[in-house]
């Protein structure tokens, strides 16, 4: 009888310990993912900056068009 109680106790303690380690591992993983997410949000803000976009466009040789032509759907259906 004592052996059975001791076995149940050891089993429960082992399970509880393993669950604790898994919980700690998941908390560390969550914290790392939150850190990575914060870094990505900073990177998105930097890349979305209009100033950066204009500078990159100029670096690539892009210019604003002098005139923009807008084609309406009606004009396309008339030509068919």
ABEGO torsion letter per residue (X at the ends): XAAAAAAAAAAAAAAAAAAAAAAAAAAAAAAAAAAAAAAAAAAAAAAABAAAAAAAAAAAGBBBBABBBBBBAAAAAAAX
